[in-house]
């Protein structure tokens, strides 16, 4: 008989035993990475709201927001109750041979909330799957007669082969094969998009671009397009019949102070909107993409094409039931309003810290409950990073990351606050709390960040590297 671990035994594993199992069956490097921050040295007992409670009795303030997943916080009571009810009543999960009232209701609710004729939805598991589905629909809409897709140089659309090939991030240091004919434009530069479109002109003057992938607000770089730019892009795509896809996988469901970032601009409509993260209320693995009705009807709405795009877990019962409750909470508890109130505290607080530490903080940027702190990465500090980690002397990106990691580690070790960094070229310290965070939680973080930066980046960096000497990078 194989020696299998049960749930109760798993819950009693020690930190050392978990590390050993990870090294043997998951990833040795992941153990090295997570213990570098300090997070991986502790095991979680439970979590609630903005707080994570550890086995040793301590608690950690989670200012990461689960990287977009936890707009509802950890274990929101309404989300938990909806899932418990589904399980207690033994509702149906998987069969696609029966119609699902949950799928029907969720599709209706999303259409009610989105503007214009964004009405037809599909609900896979992850943001990358949502983007893949949107790309397929755009390609099918043009009947395979166009071959070029446009994506930004700064972007994140997922890590599958297709979506990953449309991701412009320093994290993608190894190039996998991907979608053919993917042309790159500069984020924030409408002229660059126009140039890429013109470069695809066929001899008959027709356009070869079938889709344009765009993040209205870039959660990885904390940059955005202006309203005027977005309207101009919409006009270009309409004129050329290019399917305009807005990726709001991270920024959706109230995170930026509006239900979706693009909705702050009256009359602006993508052809397809993709979203995920907090759609599952922090408990369900579910994503979605919603298309304008005319586009869907032309691409798929005929009997021969009904299952041309399908996935095993599409519209999974418990996930769609959870999403119904998650979306209702977003609306009834006014998540966009919550994000705007968080912005009032974080925005002014981080700006105050920037002024107090001008030699340490280059700038801050953000909106709603999504902020980045761009730390000083001047030549002297990068030179110090190179001396401390000589193997990476010629990689300024690593030096910048190292500086940010030293702040993250200090915040966790000394103040029991969890943050993360964005793996783009500038590696900002990300501050993206759940929308359940209280004003006192935000002030606690601001006080801790102020005290951490008061130590000085050089001292933080030196202490961090010396403590982690020998760790795999």
For each residue, the residues with C-beta under 8 A, 3 or more apart:
1:
2:
3:
4:
5: 9 10 13
6: 9 10
7: 10 11
8: 11 12
9: 5 6 12 13
10: 5 6 7 13
11: 7 8
12: 8 9
13: 5 9 10 17 18 21 43
14: 17 18 43
15: 18 19 41 42 43
16: 19 20
17: 13 14 20 21
18: 13 14 15 21 22 43
19: 15 16 22 23 31 35 40
20: 16 17 23 24
21: 13 17 18 24 25 26
22: 18 19 25 26 27 28 30 31
23: 19 20 26 27 28 31
24: 20 21
25: 21 22
26: 21 22 23 30
27: 22 23 30 31
28: 22 23 31 32 472
29: 32 33 472
30: 22 26 27 33 34
31: 19 22 23 27 28 34 35 40
32: 28 29 35 36 471 472
33: 29 30 36 37 40 472
34: 30 31 37 39 40
35: 19 31 32 38 39 40 41 471
36: 32 33 40 405 409 468 471
37: 33 34 40 405 408 409 412
38: 35 41 42 409 412 413
39: 34 35 42 412 418
40: 19 31 33 34 35 36 37
41: 15 35 38
42: 15 38 39 54 55 56 58 60
43: 13 14 15 18 54 55
44: 47 52 53 54 55
45: 53 54 55
46: 53 75
47: 44 51 52 53 62 74 75
48: 51 53 73 74 75
49: 73 74 434 436 437
50: 61 62 63 73 74 433 434 436 437 438 441
51: 47 48 59 60 61 62 74
52: 44 47 59 60 62 74 418
53: 44 45 46 47 48 58 59 60
54: 42 43 44 45 57 58 59 60
55: 42 43 44 45
56: 42
57: 54
58: 42 53 54 416
59: 51 52 53 54 416
60: 42 51 52 53 54 412 416 417 418
61: 50 51 416 417 418 441 444 445
62: 47 50 51 52 65 66 70 74 418 433 434
63: 50 417 418 419 431 432 433 437 445
64: 67 418 419 420 430 432 433
65: 62 68 69 70 71 369 432 433 434
66: 62 69 70 277 282 434
67: 64 250 277 420 432
68: 65 71 219 249 250 251 255 277 278 432
69: 65 66 277 278 280 282
70: 62 65 66 73 74 278 282 434
71: 65 68 253 254 255 277 278 282 330 335 369 434 435
72: 76 79 278 281 282 326 329 330 434 435 436
73: 48 49 50 70 76 282 434 435 436 437
74: 47 48 49 50 51 52 62 70 282 434
75: 46 47 48 79 80 282 283
76: 72 73 79 80 281 282 329 436
77: 80 81
78: 81 82 325 329
79: 72 75 76 82 83 281 282 283 322 325 326 329
80: 75 76 77 83 84 283
81: 77 78 84 85 325
82: 78 79 85 86 321 322 324 325
83: 79 80 86 87 283 284 318 321 322
84: 80 81 87 88
85: 81 82 88 89
86: 82 83 89 91 317 318 321 322
87: 83 84 90 91 318
88: 84 85
89: 85 86
90: 87
91: 86 87 317 318 321
92: 95 98 100 317
93: 316 317 318
94: 312 313 316 317
95: 92 98
96: 310 314 315
97:
98: 92 95
99: 103 104
100: 92 103 104 315 317 320
101: 104 105
102: 105 106 315 317 320 321 324
103: 99 100 106 107 123 315 320
104: 99 100 101 107 108
105: 101 102 108 109 324
106: 102 103 109 110 121 123 320 323 324 327
107: 103 104 110 111 120 121 123
108: 104 105 111 112
109: 105 106 112 113 324 327 328
110: 106 107 113 114 121 288 290 327
111: 107 108 114 118 119 120 121 290
112: 108 109
113: 109 110 259 327 331
114: 110 111 118 119 260 273 290
115: 118 263 269
116: 269 292
117: 269 292 293 294
118: 111 114 115 269 270 273 290 291 292
119: 111 114 290 291 292 293
120: 107 111 290 291 292 293 296
121: 106 107 110 111 288 289 290 291
122: 130 133 288 289 309 314
123: 103 106 107 286 287 288 314 315 319 320 323
124: 129 130 133 286 287 288 311 313 314
125: 129 285 286 287 311 313 319
126: 129 130 158 276 285 287
127: 130 131 157 158 247 249 250 274 275 276 277 287
128: 131 132 157 158 159 160 163 164
129: 124 125 126 132 133 158 160 287 311
130: 122 124 126 127 133 134 249 274 275 276 287 288 289
131: 127 128 134 135 157 158 162 163 166 213 245 247 249 274 289
132: 128 129 135 136 158 160 162 163
133: 122 124 129 130 136 137 289 309
134: 130 131 137 138 211 245 272 274 289 291
135: 131 132 138 139 149 162 163 166 179 211 213 245
136: 132 133 139 140 309
137: 133 134 140 141 243 272 289 291 295 296 299 300 309
138: 134 135 141 142 149 210 211 243 245 271 272 299
139: 135 136 142 144 146 210 211
140: 136 137 143 144 299 300 305 308
141: 137 138 210 243 295 298 299
142: 138 139 145 146 210 241 243
143: 140
144: 139 140
145: 142
146: 139 142 207 208 209 210
147: 180 181 208 210
148: 181 182 183 200 208 209 210
149: 135 138 166 179 181 182 183 209 210 211 212 213
150: 182 183 184 185 193 196 197 209 211 212 213
151: 155 157 166 167 168 182 183 184 185 213
152: 155 168 184 185 186 187 213 214 215 218
153: 168 184 185 186 187
154: 168 169 187 218 220 221 223 424 425
155: 151 152 166 167 168 169 187 213 215 218 220 247
156: 167 168 169 215 218 219 220 250
157: 127 128 131 151 163 164 166 167 213 247 249
158: 126 127 128 129 131 132 163 164 167 249
159: 128 163 164 167
160: 128 129 132 163 164
161: 164 165 176 177 178
162: 131 132 135 165 166 178 179
163: 128 131 132 135 157 158 159 160 166 167
164: 128 157 158 159 160 161 167 172 176 178
165: 161 162 176 177 178 179 182
166: 131 135 149 151 155 157 162 163 178 179 182 213
167: 151 155 156 157 158 159 163 164 171 172
168: 151 152 153 154 155 156 172 184 187
169: 154 155 156 172 220 423 424
170: 173 397 423 424 425
171: 167 423 424
172: 164 167 168 169 175
173: 170
174:
175: 172
176: 161 164 165
177: 161 165
178: 161 162 164 165 166 182
179: 135 149 162 165 166 182
180: 147
181: 147 148 149 208
182: 148 149 150 151 165 166 178 179
183: 148 149 150 151 196 199 200 209
184: 150 151 152 153 168 196
185: 150 151 152 153 189 192 193 195 196
186: 152 153 189 192
187: 152 153 154 155 168 215 218 221 223
188: 223 225 229
189: 185 186 192 193
190: 193 194 229 232 233 236
191: 194 195
192: 185 186 189 195 196
193: 150 185 189 190 196 197 212 233 236
194: 190 191 197 198 236
195: 185 191 192 198 199
196: 150 183 184 185 192 193 199 200 209
197: 150 193 194 200 207 209 236 240 242
198: 194 195 201
199: 183 195 196
200: 148 183 196 197 207 208 209
201: 198 205 206 207 208
202: 205 206 207 208
203:
204:
205: 201 202
206: 201 202
207: 146 197 200 201 202 240 241 242
208: 146 147 148 181 200 201 202
209: 146 148 149 150 183 196 197 200 212 240 242
210: 138 139 141 142 146 147 148 149 242 243
211: 134 135 138 139 149 150 242 243 244 245
212: 149 150 193 209 233 237 242 243 244 245
213: 131 135 149 150 151 152 155 157 166 245 247
214: 152 225 233 244 245 246 247 270
215: 152 155 156 187 218 219 246 247 248 251
216: 224 225 230 246 248 251 261 262
217: 223 224 225 248 251 256 261 367 370
218: 152 154 155 156 187 215 221 222 223 224
219: 68 156 215 222 250 251 370 422
220: 154 155 156 169 422 423 424
221: 154 187 218 372 422 424 426
222: 218 219 365 366 370 371 372 422 428
223: 154 187 188 217 218 365
224: 216 217 218 261 367
225: 188 214 216 217 229 230 233
226: 229 230
227: 230 231 264 265 268
228: 231 232
229: 188 190 225 226 232 233
230: 216 225 226 227 233 234 262 265 268
231: 227 228 234 235 265 268
232: 190 228 229 235 236
233: 190 193 212 214 225 229 230 236 237 244
234: 230 231 237 238 244 268 269
235: 231 232 238 239
236: 190 193 194 197 232 233 239 240 242
237: 212 233 234 240 241 242 243 244 271
238: 234 235 241
239: 235 236
240: 197 207 209 236 237
241: 142 207 237 238
242: 197 207 209 210 211 212 236 237
243: 137 138 141 142 210 211 212 237 271 272 295
244: 211 212 214 233 234 237 270 271 272
245: 131 134 135 138 211 212 213 214 270 271 272 273 274
246: 214 215 216 260 262 270 272 273 274
247: 127 131 155 157 213 214 215 274
248: 215 216 217 251 252 260 261 262 273 274 275
249: 68 127 130 131 157 158 252 274 275 276 277 287
250: 67 68 127 156 219 255 277 370
251: 68 215 216 217 219 248 255 256 260 261 370
252: 248 249 255 259 260 261 275 276 277 278 279
253: 71 259 260 275 277 278 279 326 327 330 335
254: 71 257 258 259 278 330 335 336 338 339 368 435
255: 68 71 250 251 252 278 335 339 368 369 370 432 435
256: 217 251 261 339 367 368 369 370
257: 254 264 336 339 340 343 367 368
258: 254 261 263 264 336
259: 113 252 253 254 263 330 335 336
260: 114 246 248 251 252 253 263 273 275
261: 216 217 224 248 251 252 256 258 264 367
262: 216 230 246 248 265 268 270 273
263: 115 258 259 260 268
264: 227 257 258 261
265: 227 230 231 262 268
266:
267:
268: 227 230 231 234 262 263 265
269: 115 116 117 118 234 292
270: 118 214 244 245 246 262 273
271: 138 237 243 244 245 291 292 295
272: 134 137 138 243 244 245 246 289 290 291 292 295
273: 114 118 245 246 248 260 262 270 289 290
274: 127 130 131 134 245 246 247 248 249 287 288 289
275: 127 130 248 249 252 253 260 279 287 288 289 290
276: 126 127 130 249 252 279 280 286 287 288
277: 66 67 68 69 71 127 249 250 252 253 280
278: 68 69 70 71 72 252 253 254 255 281 282 326 330
279: 252 253 275 276 284 286 287 288 323 326 327
280: 69 276 277 283 284 285 286 319 322 323 326
281: 72 76 79 278 284 322 323 325 326 329
282: 66 69 70 71 72 73 74 75 76 79 278 326
283: 75 79 80 83 280 322
284: 83 279 280 281 318 319 322 323 326
285: 125 126 280 319
286: 123 124 125 276 279 280 316 319 320 322 323
287: 123 124 125 126 127 129 130 249 274 275 276 279
288: 110 121 122 123 124 130 274 275 276 279 323
289: 121 122 130 131 133 134 137 272 273 274 275
290: 110 111 114 118 119 120 121 272 273 275
291: 118 119 120 121 134 137 271 272 295 296 299
292: 116 117 118 119 120 269 271 272 295 296
293: 117 119 120 296 297
294: 117 297 298
295: 137 141 243 271 272 291 292 298 299
296: 120 137 291 292 293 299 300 301
297: 293 294 300 301
298: 141 294 295 301
299: 137 138 140 141 291 295 296 305
300: 137 140 296 297 305 306 308 309
301: 296 297 298 305
302: 305 306
303: 306
304: 308
305: 140 299 300 301 302 308
306: 300 302 303
307: 310
308: 140 300 304 305
309: 122 133 136 137 300
310: 96 307 314
311: 124 125 129 314
312: 94
313: 94 124 125 316 319
314: 96 122 123 124 310 311
315: 96 100 102 103 123 319 320
316: 93 94 286 313 319 320
317: 86 91 92 93 94 100 102 320 321
318: 83 86 87 91 93 284 321 322
319: 123 125 280 284 285 286 313 315 316 322 323
320: 100 102 103 106 123 286 315 316 317 323 324
321: 82 83 86 91 102 317 318 324 325
322: 79 82 83 86 280 281 283 284 286 318 319 325 326
323: 106 123 279 280 281 284 286 288 319 320 326 327
324: 82 102 105 106 109 320 321 327 328
325: 78 79 81 82 281 321 322 328 329
326: 72 79 253 278 279 280 281 282 284 322 323 329 330
327: 106 109 110 113 253 279 323 324 330 331
328: 109 324 325 331 332
329: 72 76 78 79 281 325 326 332 333 335
330: 71 72 253 254 259 278 326 327 333 335
331: 113 327 328 334 335
332: 328 329
333: 329 330 338
334: 331 337 338
335: 71 253 254 255 259 329 330 331 338 339 435
336: 254 257 258 259 339 340 368
337: 334 340 341
338: 254 333 334 335 341 342 369 435 436
339: 254 255 256 257 335 336 342 343 368 369 435
340: 257 336 337 343 344 368
341: 337 338 344 345
342: 338 339 345 346 368 369 433 435 437 442
343: 257 339 340 346 347 366 367 368 369
344: 340 341 347 348
345: 341 342 348 349 439 442 443 446
346: 342 343 349 350 366 369 371 431 433 442 446
347: 343 344 350 351 366 371
348: 344 345 351 352
349: 345 346 352 353 442 443 446
350: 346 347 353 354 364 366 371 373 431 446 449
351: 347 348 354 355 364
352: 348 349 355 356 446
353: 349 350 356 357 361 364 373 446 449 450 453
354: 350 351 357 358 361 363 364 373
355: 351 352 358
356: 352 353 450
357: 353 354 360 361 450 453 454
358: 354 355 361
359: 376
360: 357 375 376 453 456 457
361: 353 354 357 358 364 373 374 375 376 453
362: 374 375 376 377
363: 354 374
364: 350 351 353 354 361 371 372 373 374
365: 222 223 371 372 374 428
366: 222 343 346 347 350 370 371 372 431
367: 217 224 256 257 261 343 370 371
368: 254 255 256 257 336 339 340 342 343
369: 65 71 255 256 338 339 342 343 346 432 433 434 435 437
370: 217 219 222 250 251 255 256 366 367 430 432
371: 222 346 347 350 364 365 366 367 430 431 432
372: 221 222 364 365 366 422 428 429 430 431
373: 350 353 354 361 364 428 429 431 449
374: 361 362 363 364 365 426 428 429
375: 360 361 362 400 403 404 407 428 429 457
376: 359 360 361 362 381 403 457
377: 362 381 382 396 399 400 403 426
378: 381 382
379: 382 383
380: 383 384
381: 376 377 378 384 385 399 403 457 458 461
382: 377 378 379 385 386 396 399 400
383: 379 380 386 387
384: 380 381 387 388 458 461 462
385: 381 382 388 389 392 398 399 402 403 461 465
386: 382 383 389 390 392 393 394 399
387: 383 384 390 393
388: 384 385 402 461 462 465 466
389: 385 386 392 393 398 399 402 465 473
390: 386 387 393
391:
392: 385 386 389 395 398 399 402 473
393: 386 387 389 390
394: 386
395: 392 398 399
396: 377 382 399 400
397: 170 400 401 425 427
398: 385 389 392 395 401 402 473
399: 377 381 382 385 386 389 392 395 396 402 403
400: 375 377 382 396 397 403 404 425 426 427
401: 397 398 404 405 421 423 427
402: 385 388 389 392 398 399 405 406 461 464 465
403: 375 376 377 381 385 399 400 406 407 427 457 461
404: 375 400 401 407 408 421 427 428 429
405: 36 37 401 402 408 409 421 464
406: 402 403 409 410 457 460 461 463 464 465
407: 375 403 404 410 411 419 429 452 453 457 460
408: 37 404 405 411 412 419 420 421 429
409: 36 37 38 405 406 412 413 464 467 468
410: 406 407 413 414 415 452 455 460 463 464
411: 407 408 414 415 417 418 419 448 449 452
412: 37 38 39 60 408 409 415 416 417 418 419
413: 38 409 410
414: 410 411 448 451 452
415: 410 411 412 448 451 452
416: 58 59 60 61 412
417: 60 61 63 411 412 444 445 448
418: 39 52 60 61 62 63 64 411 412
419: 63 64 407 408 411 412 429 430 431
420: 64 67 408 430
421: 401 404 405 408 427 428 429 430
422: 219 220 221 222 372 426 427 428 430
423: 169 170 171 220 401 427
424: 154 169 170 171 220 221 427 428
425: 154 170 397 400
426: 221 374 377 400 422
427: 397 400 401 403 404 421 422 423 424
428: 222 365 372 373 374 375 404 421 422 424
429: 372 373 374 375 404 407 408 419 421
430: 64 370 371 372 419 420 421 422
431: 63 346 350 366 371 372 373 419 445
432: 63 64 65 67 68 255 369 370 371
433: 50 62 63 64 65 342 346 369 437 441 442 445
434: 49 50 62 65 66 70 71 72 73 74 369 437
435: 71 72 73 254 255 335 338 339 342 369
436: 49 50 72 73 76 338
437: 49 50 63 73 342 369 433 434 441 442
438: 50 441 442
439: 345 442 443
440: 443 444
441: 50 61 433 437 438 444 445
442: 342 345 346 349 433 437 438 439 445 446
443: 345 349 439 440 446 447
444: 61 417 440 441 447 448
445: 61 63 417 431 433 441 442 448 449
446: 345 346 349 350 352 353 442 443 449 450
447: 443 444 450 451
448: 411 414 415 417 444 445 451 452
449: 350 353 373 411 445 446 452 453
450: 353 356 357 446 447 453 454
451: 414 415 447 448 454 455
452: 407 410 411 414 415 448 449 455 460
453: 353 357 360 361 407 449 450 456 457
454: 357 450 451
455: 410 451 452 459 460
456: 360 453 459 460
457: 360 375 376 381 403 406 407 453 460 461
458: 381 384 461 462
459: 455 456 462 463
460: 406 407 410 452 455 456 457 463 464
461: 381 384 385 388 402 403 406 457 458 464 465
462: 384 388 458 459 465 466
463: 406 410 459 460 466 467
464: 402 405 406 409 410 460 461 467 468
465: 385 388 389 402 406 461 462 468 469
466: 388 462 463 469
467: 409 463 464
468: 36 409 464 465 471
469: 465 466
470:
471: 32 35 36 468
472: 28 29 32 33
473: 389 392 398
